[in-house]
Amino acid sequence: MANVRSSGPPTNSPEENNDRSSIGAFVSGRWFSFRNALNGALYTLRTQPNAWIELAATLVVMIAGWWFHIEPIEWALLAVTIAVIFALEALNTAVEATIDLVSPDYHPLAKIAKDSAAGALVFAVLGSLFVAWAIFGARLLSLL
């Protein structure tokens, strides 16, 4: 029986697995995976209104960081926090799409899954507000 894949880079037969083709197959597979991951990230940014709010918040935070000349460690903390928020937004999008696929009708367990995925994002957003306050709070208060 042939190994049939619905999507993905072509695979080499054992006869073709010399060093060069193995490296090429590896690189081809990583490029394929990266493109799919990028498509998922772009889908999330294009279709999720909360991601648009998060993009706007990211822009405000970046401008504030530049304005207040924050330290490199503070930039790093903001970068990690922003990455976690966007990662969880994408994960929440994936959970919602999967639940919609497997449970198109209302089901209480589907609701729990969707609500819990969104709840994970709420925890991260609350944490991000704490990070923002720790970095910008005193600076903002000094302006008053």
N, C-alpha and C positions, 0 to 999 in steps of 0.2 A: 504494500500500500504506500502510495506517495505521501510525503510530508507536505501537506497543503496548509498554508497560513493565509488568513484573510488579509493581513497587511503586514508589512515589514520588509526589510531588505532581503534580497535573495541569499540563500544559504549555499555553501559550497558542498559538493559531494566529498567523501573521504579521499578520493583520488586527487582532488584539487587542493587538499589541505597542506600545501608546502608553507614555508615561513612567510613568504611574500603574500600569498592569498589569505592566510590566516590574519595577518596584520591588516590587510585591506578589508576583510570581512569585519574585523573588530572595529575599525575606524568607520566603516559604512554603517554598522549597527549603532554606534554611538551617535553619529550624525543623524540617523533616522530617529533615534530616541530624543535627541535634543530638539529636533524640529517639531516633533509631536508635543513635547513639553512646552515649547514656545507657543505653539498653537493653543494649548490649554490655557496658558497665562493670558494670551491675547483675547481668547474667548471670554475669560473672566472679566478682563478690563473693559471689553466692548459691551457686555450684556448685563453686568450686575450694577445696579444703581448705587449700592453701598460701596463698590469699588471706586466709583467716581467720587464719592464723598471722601474716601480714603486717599485718593490721588490729590484732591484739593487740600486735605489736611497735611499731606506730605509736602506739598508746595509751600504752605504756610510755615511749617516747621523748618524747611530748608531756608526760607527767607529769614526767619527769626534766628536760626543758627548763624547765618552769614552776618546779620545785623548786630548780633551780640558777640560776635567773634568767639564762639564756643571752642573749647579745647578738643584736640583730636580724640581723646577717650570719650568725650560727650558725643562727637560725631559718630563714633563707632557704636555707642549704645543706641543712638537714634537709628542708625542703619539696621542694626539687628532687630530692634523693635518694629521698624517699618516692614522689614522682610517677614517677620512673624505674622504681622497683620495681613499682608498680602497672601502669604502661604495659607493661612487659615481661611481667608476668603475663597481662595481657589479650592481648598479642601471642602469647604461648605458647599460650594457650587457643585462639586463632584458628588457629594453625598445626596444633595437634593435631586440631581439628575438621575442618579442610580435608584433612589427611592421612587421617583416618578415612573421610571421604567418598569420596576418590578412590582409596584403597587399603585397602578393608575387610579384606583378607587380609594376612598378614604379608609384608612385603617389606623387604629390608635397606636400601634407600634411604629407605623410609618411616621406619624406625628412626633412620637418621642425621638426617633432617629433624627428627623429634620430639626426639631427644637434643640436637641442636645448639640448637634453640629453648630447651630447658630449660637448656642450658649457658650461654646468654646471660644468663639470669636468675641463674644461679649467680655469674657474673662480677659482676653488679650487686649481689647480696647481699654478696659479699666486699668490694666497694667500699664498701657502706653500713656494714659493720662497721668499716672503716677510718675513715670519716667519724664514726661514733659514738665510736670510741676517741679521735679527735682532739679532739672536742668535750667528751666526758664523762670521758675517762681520768684526767686529773689531778684533776678534781673528785671522782671516785669514790675515787681513791687517798688524797686528803686526809681522807676520812672514816675511814680505818683508823688 
